Amino acid sequence: MTRGADVGLPDVEDLLATVPQGETPDLSGAYPRLDDDRIRMLSGQGSRRPTARGDVLIVEGRPDEAFVVVLSGRVAIVKEFGTPEQQVVRVHGPGRFLGELGLLTGQVAFFTAIVAEPGEVLEVPLDRLRACLMRDAALGDQIMRAFLTRRTLAIGEGHGFRIVGSRFSAGTRALREFAARNRLPHRFVDLEADADAESLLQAVGITPAETPVVVWRDTVLRNPDPAALAALIGQRPARTPSRLHDMVVIGAGPAGLAAAVYGASEGLLTQVLDSVATGGQAATTSRIENYLGFPAGISGTELAERAVVQALKFGATTCAPAEAVALDTSGLQHVVRVRGGDTLVTRSLVIATGCHYRRLPVPRLEEFEPTSIHYAATQIEAQLCVNDPVVVVGGGNSAGQAALFLADHARKVRMVVREHGLEEFMSRYLADRILRDPRIEVHLHTEVCELVGDGGQLEAVVVRDRDDGSRCTLPARELMVFIGADPCTGWLAGTVALDSGAYVRTGRAAGSDDGDRTARRTPALLETSIPGVFAAGDVRSGSTKRVASAVGEGAMAVRLVHEHLAHVR
C-alpha cells in the first residue's frame, strides 16, 4: 500500500477533488457488504492496516496482491488513472470488498483503487483467501457473484484496454475475438467509424498502416498477436510449468473444463491448455437454452468464465493461448509439445480439443474470409452486423441460435438450409421460434454456390435450390457459417487410434496400442489406444454433440484417470 508517486503514478489530489460524497449505490449486486462475522473470520487470515488519503491499494495493469476489505473510510475506483481519460467510476465505504475477477484468475487489475478518505482496510493474502472460500461456501458464492457481475459491468462500460484497427482487418478481428472469448474489459476503436481514432493514433505515434494496436495506459502493442495481448493482461505465463503433472487437459471447452474442475477438486495436479480461449465451440454460442439448471439460458462465454473460476478455485492452472502440436507417448509419462517450444510432462492426459467449424466449399472464400465470413455469433459479430443484411448458413442448433441472436442487430437475417425442414437437425423449440420470427427468412433445400463483392467486402451470396437447380441472389454484408464440424486432431497423427472421420476412438473401439509396456488390454470407456490417455466431448468418436454430455464425459474421464493412476503406481 503506497502513495501514488511511489508506484510511478502522478499526484492524486486533483483526482480526489472530484470524488463525490458518500458511496456508489449497489444497484446490480456487484458491491455487497460483508457482515461482521465474515469480517472477523477473514481478519484471522489477514492483517488490518490504517490508510491515508491518496494511498494506492490496487494499481491498474498490475496483479492484485491481496483481497482488500474496507473497514472504515472511503476508497475510489478509478479507470485510466494518470491519463487524460482518468475518471472515478465507483466509491466504496465500510464493509465492501475491492477487486474484480482477475483477482481469482491471475489477470492484472483493470482499475486503480485509491483511498479518498482515511480509515482502515483488511488485507488477506490470496492463498489464504482461497482456503477461506473452500471452507465457507456461502462467502465464496457471494464473492464469485460479485466478481462476475463486476466483470460484466466493466465490459459493458468499455473499460480496460483499447483495440484500435479496421473492422475489415484479419489481425483486428483476431484480437477482438480473443478479448471477447476471454471476456476481457476493452473498447474497440474502429478506424473507419470512430471520429477520435486518428487523434488517438497520433497521440501514441502510430500510423493507420501500423494497426491494429492495443493501447493501455502507457503501453502500446503494435500489431500484436493474441499471445502478446494475453501476456499484457497476465493471462498466460511466460513459459508453461516444467513439473510433472497428474493430469493435463488439452482443450478448455465444456468437457475440458469439467475435467479440470473434478480433477483439481479431487487433488490431482491439473493443467489446462487451449489454443484460443476457454469455452471451446460453446463460447461461440450467444445463448445456450437447453442446459440443465439454466432455465433462462446462459451465454457460452459466461458458462466458460464460471467454469474457469471454479477450476482455479480448486487449484487447476490454465494457459491460453497455448496450442498443443505433438504428443509423445513412448515413455511411462506422456509429453505434450506446445507451439513455441514448451513441453508438458504428465502421468495422464485428457484430450478435449473438440471440433472446428467447416469452411464453405465455394470460390473466393479466402478473399472474403478475413472480413465478412464468420464462424461464431457473439457480441463481436453482432456489432459488425448492425443494420446490415446477414446470411446464416446451416440447419443445426448453432445456426438457429445465431439467427435468433443476430436478428436483434441486423437489418435482415436469411437462413440457407440444405434440409427440407428445420426440424431435421434443429431442436424443435428453436425451429418453432425461427419460423414465427418475421425478421428471419428461411430458404430450405438451398446451398451457397457463389460469393459476390469487391475489395474484400462481401455484398451478396448466390444460392442454388438443391431440388430444381434455380438460383437467386441474397444481399449479405456478413456470412455466418455453421455447416458441421471436423475434429481438432491433426496434432495426434500417429499416436492414438482415430476413426475414418479423424475422431478419437475410445473403449473397445480403440483396441490397444501399448506395445510392450503392458499385457494386451481393453481400454476403459473413455480411454484411447494409449494407456492413460483419455478423450472426452465432441472430439471423441461416437460422442453426443451437446454441452451436457461433454460435461458428463469430462467428469467421467477424471474417474478413469484415478483408476489408471492407481494401477500404474
ABEGO torsion letter per residue (X at the ends): XBBAAAAGBBBAAAAAAABBBEBBBBAAGABBBBBAAAAAAAAAABBBBBBBBGBBABBBGBBBABBBBBABEBBBBBBGBGBAABBBABBBBBGBBBEBAAAAAGBBBABBBBBABBBBBBBBBAAAAAAAAAABAAAAAAAAAAAAAAAAAAAAAGBEBBBBEBAABAAAAAAAAAAAAAGBBBBBBBAAABAAAAAAAAAAGBBAAAOBBBBBEABBBBGBBAAAAAAAAGABBABBBABBBABBBBEABAAAAAAAAAAAAAGBBBBBBBAABBGEAAAABABBAABBGBAAEBBAAAAAAAAAAAAAAAGBBBBOBBBBABBBAABABBBBBBBGGBBBBBABBBBAAEBBBBBBBBBGAAAAAAAABBABBBAAAAAAABGBBBBBBEABAAAAAAAAAAAAABABBBBBBABABAAAABBAAAAAAAAABAABBBBBGBBBABBBEBGGBBABBBBBBAAAGBBBBBBBABBBBBAEBBBBAAAABGABBBBAAGBBBBEAAAEBAAEAABBBBBBBAABBABBGBBBBEAABBGBBBBAAAAAAAAAAAAAAAAAAAAAAX
